Amino acid sequence: MYTKKKWLKLSTSLAVIVAVGVGSGVLLSNRSAKHQPPGSSKVDKIKLPEGFKAEHLYSPSEEKNGSWVSMAFDDKGRMITSDQYGGLFRLELPAIGSDEKPKVETLRVEGDTAKVAMGYAHGLLYAFNSLYVMINNRENPKFPKGSGLYRLQDTDNNDQYDKITLIKPLKGEGEHGPHSIVLSPDKKSLYVVAGNFTDLPKMDIYRLLPNWKNDNLFPFIKDPRGHAGDRHAPGGWIAKTDPEGKSWELVSAGYRNAYDIAFNEAGDLFIYDSDMEWDFGTPWYRPTRVCHATSAGDYGWRTGSANTSPSFADFLSPVMNIGQGSPTNLIYLDKARFPAKYKNTLLAFDWSFGIVHGLHLKPQGSTYTADHQEFLSGAPLPLTDGAIGPDGALYFLTGGRRLESDLYRVYYEDYKNIPAGANTVTPVITTEHKQRTELEKFHVKADPKAVATAWPYLKSADRFLRFAARLAIEHQPVTEWQDKVYAEKDPQTLIYASIALARNGDSTKIGAPILKGLSKIDYTKLDDLQKQALLRAVEITLYRTGQPDEATKQAVISYLNPKFPSASALQNRFLSKILITLEAPKAVEKTISLIEKNEKFDDKDNEMVTASADLILRNPQYGLDLAGLLEKMPPQQQMFYAMMLSSAKTGWTPELREKYFKWYHKAFSYQGGRSYIGFIDKARQLALKNVPKDKVEYYNKLSGAELLTGSGNDLAKLYSPKGPGRSWKLNDAVTAVQDSLSNSDFERGKMIYSAVLCNRCHTIQGEGADVGPDLTQLGTRFSAKDMLEAIIEPDKTISDQFGSIAYTLKSGESVVGRQLNEDANFYYIAQNPFDSKTVRKLSKKQVVSSKLSTVSVMLPGLINGLNPTELRDLVAYLMSGGNKNNPIYSEKAGTGKKTGR
């Protein structure tokens, strides 16, 4: 009988079948390459540029000191760190190359009686003989201090802080709360950055005028799962203050959730902003990006479908789009003792995928471009913060969210021959840079010289100059420049002046004059960027002033309708918004035709330096979401048009509606981010409000209502775990199944097998996918304990036959994938475990080295949604090999027979 058999513990072999089976279904018999195995040292997993070395200095989590997320150096060269949910620590660090360990001191603030004196910090800065602490916390019994900027001082010179001053309380906490603090280049001010869940406090100076709105004619749908539903413009922000926090100045905004900022020698400020991963596959998704945060700079974050694009002329564009990830830190390397290559270089830390991106900045006009380098990477390597130490080495932390935390040092081997300060450069200040900074002086207050000075720059070819000029004008009384807008003859100047007026003028009076003026511009003489800017000016004006009078409306329709559709997919998105809003003739019909045409989604403004496929195997917890998305990528241009049509009340025929609502049924077959299905359904519901009442049920069914759960946020599945789930540990899971699997439900086990994604990669009884190995014979070879160990601890044992491999290229970049085959010239690798047919060729001439990954490609936590009964049903189904006639289902309850060993 099944329950009498004593199974052997074969965890190594089992890990081949289960733990790495997510990506192991391809024939590897031809693979003969030898790859460097992962070492036992923590630094062995880190990929570094040639000539650099890494040292592991300390493990806070192993010493029960929490998970560290921020660091700073004080005036004595000591490092100060903070646990994300605990106190502060001060470290005396050993010299480079020393075998000594850091001296770690729990930092106590004298006179404070709280259980934790000071901590919970997302930002630390030593300046003005003080330690500034950015607390990110909701008051609790363990730590009663709330979010805000605090100053610690040592008033009696005993090398211990004894005075705490709350400089600025801030409303907002959590991972989108207040974050870093940096010192200004002139060392006279502080700059702070906060995420989009942090309310903007009252400012004394607003360089970015507080007249922000969505300014988007696209149907406004909040995230269907509720994320950031109550958060609105300006989103995340950067502010400047003095050492005492007496005066506050809004510098820049429009970010989602940037943790850190950094200055270069020219005094220019940079920020590394996050993406919204739930928006994957939508036309408004924006990747993580490094931005030049100029005075009054607005990068356009808006919640839900109102999120903007760099193609919008009234916002700024990033220096570089990185890709998917979780930004945590940004460093400028002027104080590093690194080779000359690293002058003018930013390092951007990604927590999710364990990459430090290098951006080698190059001045271009009034801003910068950059060359990309993967400076450092590792898996897993949840990077939290970093800084250049007094010795010129890079120090960085891993951890966060109570993960295992470590402190590392990276240094250049020949650093002794690089003098301190050698990486600091004399900045290249271009003519355009000088012009921009002169214009930015008008962002602080009204000045009678501002309009005359700034007006000519609206015609500039430099985007950042145009932006600085427009904001300089917007800061002046509208009465001083409104008539200049109406009298302007130069097309580009008129376009950008119209944007300024639409944002600041009297909305009851300016709509018609602006739209009539724009409609007189010779569209054929504009280049593509000017056409986009003109269309954006029309959109802002319509949004701010509402539907125009009939004569103006017809003038705009006559001007733009003949131009739709155009050869440009990007311009078509603007045109569809405007013409559907104005109910232009045949606008609906033309848009439906574009959906059928399946126009390619033009998103060059968001092109990324890191391909999504390159990230999948670096972190399965996040990467498999990308795998599913890339397997069934939504048609984003179609999605844009379909969602825009949800607001169209006129222009429909029965034939057009039939085509339109059938599109939704198809759209539910694609895989997007977590909110994709919900966004599609919300648009579908809006569209149903515009159909005749007697046709609502028909179109509801035609459009796929039966495919959805009650909330509309997910596709209906045969089974959803009932829970309550838990974070299953091996011993607990074994205990839940060890007595017996009697009375297990075969059909429910089969449905759970699909619900927890096993069928996405494995075959059992001929059903499922062939990405991973067939599990039909699993129960004849392994015990339930072995199987549970492989599921719960997938990284414990990874066979080199099935594990992923990190290839380091001559360029310094790395590529991670499963090697399928090789020949004399190429490695053939698969990067998507859900798509083994897409193969990437890597030239062996470009590969410097390769190393087996220490991370299983199997997603952790697959069973954490299951309750004990559901877990037993799943284990029984796996152990039976999917055979309902297996003896396991004929066991009697109470036999006392064991299945756990």
Secondary structure, DSSP 8 states (H G I E B T S, - for coil): -GGG------HHHHIIIIITGGG--S--TT-----B---SSGGGG-B--TTEEEEEEE-TTTTT---EEEEEE-TTS-EEEEETTSBEEEEE---TT-----EEEE---TT--SSSSSB-EEEEEEETTEEEEEE-----SS----SEEEEEE-SSSSSS--EEEEEEE-S--STTSEEEEEE-TTSS-EEEEE-TTS-----SEESS-S-------S-----TT-TTTT--TT-EEEEEE-TT---EEEEEEEES----EEE-TT--EEEEE---GGGTTSTT---EEEEE--TT-B----SGGG---TTSTTS---SEEEESS-EEEEEEGGG----GGGTTEEEEEETTTTEEEEEEEEEETTEEEEEEEEEEE-SS--EEEEEE-TTS-EEEEE--TT---EEEEEEETTGGGS-TTTT-------HHHHHHHHHGGGGSS--TTHHHHHGGGGG-S-HHHHHHHHHHHHTS-GGGTHHHHHH--SHHHHHHHHHHHHHHS-TTTSHHHHHHHHHTS-GGGS-HHHHHHHHHHHHHHHHHH-S--HHHHHHHHHHHGGG-S-S-HHHHHHHHHHHHHTT-TTHHHHHHHHHHHT-----GGG--SS-GGGTGGG-HHHHHHHHHHHHT---HHHHHHHHHHTT--SS--HHHHHHHHHHHHHHTTS--STTHHHHHHHHHHHHHTTS-GGGHHHHHHHTTGGGB-TTSSSB--S----S------HHHHHHHHHS--TT--HHHHHHHHHHTTGGGT-EETTEE-SSS---TTGGGT--HHHHHHHHH-TTS---TTTS-EEEEETTS-EEEEEEEEE-SSEEEEE--TT-TT--EEEEGGGEEEEEE-SS-SS-TTTTTT--HHHHHHHHHHHHTTT-TTSGGGG--TT-------
